[in-house]
Amino acid sequence: MGKFRFDYNKLYILAFFGMFFLLLFRDDVLGKYILSQIKMQIFPMSFEDSYAWEGVKLELLPTMGIKVDLFTLEGACYENKDDSGSSHEVMYLAEDYYEQSFDDVIYGESIPEDMLYQESQENIATATEAQTEEITTAAPTTEAVMEASTTPVSSAISYSMEQLSDFEFLVSNCYLVDSSTSVNPDELNAENLLGMDMSIDLSGEDYKVLIYHTHGSEAFADSRPGVTEDTVIGVGDELAVLLESYGIKVYHDRNVYDTVNGVLDRSYAYDLSGDAVDEILAEYPSIEVVIDLHRDGVREDLKLVTDIDGRPTAQIMFVNGVSRLNVNGDIDYLYNPNKIANLGFSLQMYLQGKATYGDLMRRIYIRGYCFNLDRMPRAALVEVGAQTNTVQEAKNAMIPLADIIYKVLSGSE
């Protein structure tokens, strides 16, 4: 009878697979990542709204000592407890994170103040007193709307075509390009983008503008729990009323796409809202403008607010997707035939806002995805303030935003 020999190699293999399956079933982040990768290979779809990869970037990789190469935090999980004790997710797109070298950012480390976007910092007005006035949901009068566009604010600035024709100047002054993607002079050609006619026929009783909310549960610092009017949907109500005061017929989709059975779930929010947009456009083919209204998310000590005609007003940022990532290049399944027109639409609105309202405008943010902007040449994703703004500050921002949209769509100066 031969001498028994224990095979340590097999033991190591068994231990490896045991640890693997333990991590798969016990580590929610790793499990979601593996399953999401399988799903992506079998069912390619818009991955921009999935938490799995964000979880891997922000939770799994850092614990392994791997630097996070992208700290935009849009899609990252951030729990913000409201007065009711429930939590809601804040979507990070804060521009002050985009000026730094992302290779130097490690998950969990604080960001030095000198890395912050200086123009934004200079115009941040931090609230020193708690808001005590009752929130009003009444829409401003037409006179108030017109008043907002009578005189440019002191921070207003206009750029010459010579300046904007310089690609480096254009990007530095008008855009924030996510480190995960890139743009080129052919895409951001100011002469081409500003030469596009974005005006439409605003007459008639048919719908011209669609307002919807992919993340309709997004709320503000003083939002009352369970009150729809205190979310971005309520802000959309305000914008719809103001645009109607300009004679623009608006369809406002007030459905919520980021909550499933009463629980926050943004895994398929863009897919759900995109399907809804398709149905609305099919039913109302007169619609020529599509606006996805959001609110941003920032550090709790950062407030995106400026003063417009004596009103504390949340700052505004347009977002564009170029369907391209540096790692893998163009994303074929997110092909957007309206990409250049989208860029032209947002740039024209940005420059119009900058020339009239100055600090109201945050620079246009470009990321590598699509954000449902492929539905229409005149499609825009708009971030209104952040979770640190009040409801009223966000609603006040609709006065200048309506004016900007009207001027671009009517072709007036």
Residue pairs with C-beta under 8 A, 6 or more apart in sequence:
23 30
23 31
24 30
24 31
24 34
25 31
27 60
28 55
29 52
29 55
29 56
29 59
29 60
30 56
30 60
32 51
32 52
32 55
33 52
33 53
33 55
33 56
33 60
35 52
36 47
36 50
36 52
36 53
40 47
44 333
45 271
45 333
46 270
46 271
46 274
46 333
46 334
46 369
46 370
47 53
47 369
48 75
48 270
48 321
48 334
48 369
48 370
48 371
49 75
49 214
49 266
49 267
49 268
49 269
49 270
49 271
50 75
50 267
51 75
51 77
51 266
51 267
54 75
54 76
54 77
55 77
57 68
57 70
57 76
57 107
58 68
58 73
58 76
58 77
58 107
61 67
61 68
61 107
62 68
62 106
62 107
62 108
67 103
67 105
67 106
67 107
68 102
68 105
68 106
68 107
69 102
69 103
69 179
69 180
70 102
70 178
70 179
70 180
71 97
71 102
71 105
71 107
71 111
72 92
72 93
72 97
72 98
72 178
72 179
72 180
72 367
73 92
73 93
73 94
73 97
73 297
74 91
74 92
74 93
74 367
75 91
75 92
75 266
76 92
77 89
78 89
78 90
78 92
78 297
79 87
79 88
79 89
80 87
80 88
80 89
80 90
80 387
81 87
82 88
82 219
82 223
82 225
83 225
84 225
84 226
86 225
87 264
88 217
88 218
88 219
88 264
89 264
89 266
90 297
90 386
90 387
91 215
91 218
91 266
91 294
91 296
91 297
92 296
92 297
92 298
93 296
93 297
93 317
93 319
93 365
93 383
94 296
94 297
94 298
94 299
94 302
94 386
95 117
95 120
95 176
95 317
95 362
95 363
95 365
96 115
96 116
96 117
96 120
96 121
96 298
96 302
97 111
98 117
98 176
98 177
98 178
98 179
98 365
99 115
99 116
99 117
99 176
100 111
100 115
102 179
105 111
117 176
120 304
120 315
120 362
123 155
123 306
123 315
123 359
124 302
124 303
124 304
124 305
125 303
125 305
125 306
125 307
125 312
126 301
126 303
127 303
127 305
131 222
131 390
131 392
133 392
135 222
135 224
135 230
135 390
135 391
135 392
136 392
137 229
137 234
137 237
137 395
139 237
139 238
139 241
139 242
140 242
140 399
142 245
144 399
145 242
145 245
145 246
145 399
145 402
145 403
147 309
148 308
148 309
148 399
148 400
148 403
149 356
149 400
149 403
149 407
152 355
152 356
152 357
152 358
153 306
153 307
153 308
153 309
153 356
153 357
153 358
153 359
153 360
154 358
155 306
155 358
155 359
156 354
156 355
156 356
156 357
156 358
157 354
157 355
157 358
158 351
158 354
158 355
159 169
159 173
159 174
159 351
159 354
161 190
161 191
161 194
163 169
163 170
163 173
164 170
164 174
164 190
164 194
165 190
165 191
167 185
167 188
170 188
170 190
171 177
171 183
171 188
173 363
174 347
174 350
174 351
174 363
174 364
175 183
175 188
175 363
175 364
175 365
175 366
176 363
176 364
176 365
176 366
177 183
177 366
178 365
178 366
178 367
178 368
179 326
180 325
180 326
180 327
180 367
180 368
181 322
181 324
181 325
181 326
181 366
181 367
181 368
182 324
182 326
183 322
183 366
187 322
187 339
187 340
187 343
188 343
190 347
192 340
192 344
193 340
193 343
193 344
193 347
193 348
194 344
194 347
194 348
194 351
196 341
196 344
196 345
196 348
197 411
198 344
198 345
198 348
198 378
198 408
198 409
198 411
199 408
199 409
199 410
199 411
200 208
200 288
200 289
200 378
200 409
202 208
202 246
202 247
202 248
202 409
202 410
203 247
204 249
204 286
205 249
206 249
206 284
206 286
207 249
207 250
207 251
207 284
207 286
207 287
208 248
208 249
208 250
208 286
208 287
208 288
208 289
208 409
209 243
209 248
209 249
209 250
209 251
209 287
209 288
209 289
209 290
209 291
209 405
209 409
210 250
210 251
210 252
210 253
210 277
210 280
210 281
210 284
210 287
210 289
210 290
210 291
211 236
211 239
211 240
211 250
211 251
211 252
211 253
211 291
211 293
212 236
212 252
212 253
212 255
212 273
212 276
212 277
212 280
212 290
212 291
212 292
212 293
213 232
213 233
213 236
213 253
213 254
213 256
213 257
213 273
213 292
213 293
213 294
214 257
214 258
214 269
214 270
214 273
214 292
214 294
214 371
214 372
215 232
215 257
215 258
215 266
215 269
215 294
216 231
216 232
216 233
216 254
216 255
216 256
216 257
216 258
216 259
217 231
217 256
217 258
217 259
217 264
218 231
218 232
218 294
218 295
218 387
219 230
219 231
219 232
219 295
219 387
220 230
220 231
220 295
220 385
220 387
220 389
220 390
220 391
220 393
220 394
221 387
221 388
221 389
221 390
222 230
222 390
222 391
223 230
223 231
223 391
224 230
227 234
228 234
228 254
229 237
230 391
232 293
232 294
232 295
232 384
232 394
233 254
233 256
234 391
234 395
235 293
235 295
235 384
235 391
235 394
235 395
235 397
235 398
236 252
236 254
236 293
237 252
237 254
238 395
238 398
239 250
239 291
239 293
239 398
239 401
239 402
240 250
240 252
242 398
242 399
242 401
242 402
243 250
243 402
243 405
243 406
244 250
245 402
246 402
246 406
246 410
248 405
248 406
248 409
251 280
251 284
251 287
253 276
253 277
253 280
255 276
257 269
257 272
257 273
257 276
258 264
258 265
258 266
258 269
259 265
270 371
270 372
273 292
273 372
274 372
274 375
277 290
277 372
277 375
278 375
280 287
281 287
281 290
281 375
281 376
287 376
288 376
288 378
289 376
289 378
289 379
289 380
289 405
289 409
290 372
290 375
290 376
290 378
290 379
290 380
291 379
291 380
291 381
291 382
291 405
292 371
292 372
292 379
292 380
292 381
292 382
293 382
293 384
294 319
294 381
294 382
294 383
294 384
295 314
295 383
295 384
295 385
295 386
295 387
295 389
295 394
296 304
296 317
296 383
296 384
296 385
296 386
296 387
297 386
297 387
298 304
298 386
298 387
298 388
300 388
302 386
302 388
303 386
303 388
303 389
304 314
304 315
304 362
304 385
304 386
304 388
304 389
305 312
305 313
305 314
305 315
305 385
305 389
305 393
306 312
306 313
306 315
306 357
306 358
306 359
306 360
307 313
308 357
308 360
308 396
308 399
308 400
311 396
311 399
312 390
312 392
312 393
312 396
313 360
313 393
313 396
313 397
313 399
313 400
314 384
314 385
314 386
314 389
314 393
314 394
314 396
314 397
315 359
315 360
315 361
315 362
315 385
315 397
316 353
316 360
316 361
316 362
316 382
316 383
316 384
316 385
316 397
316 400
316 401
317 361
317 362
317 363
317 364
317 365
317 382
317 383
318 346
318 349
318 350
318 364
318 365
318 380
318 381
318 382
318 383
319 346
319 364
319 365
319 366
319 367
319 371
319 381
319 382
319 383
320 342
320 343
320 346
320 364
320 365
320 366
320 367
320 371
320 373
320 381
321 334
321 336
321 339
321 342
321 366
321 367
321 368
321 369
321 370
321 371
321 373
321 381
322 336
322 339
322 366
322 367
322 368
323 330
323 331
323 334
323 335
323 336
323 339
323 368
323 369
323 370
324 330
324 331
324 368
325 331
325 368
326 368
331 368
331 369
331 370
334 369
334 370
334 374
335 374
336 342
336 370
336 373
336 374
337 374
338 373
338 374
338 375
338 376
338 377
338 379
339 373
339 374
341 377
341 378
342 373
342 377
342 379
342 380
345 377
345 378
345 379
345 380
345 408
346 364
346 380
347 364
348 408
349 380
349 404
349 405
349 408
350 361
350 363
350 364
352 404
352 407
352 408
353 360
353 361
353 400
353 401
353 404
354 361
356 400
356 403
356 404
357 400
357 404
360 397
360 400
362 383
365 383
371 381
372 379
372 381
373 379
373 380
373 381
378 409
382 401
384 394
384 397
384 398
384 401
385 393
385 394
385 397
406 412
407 413
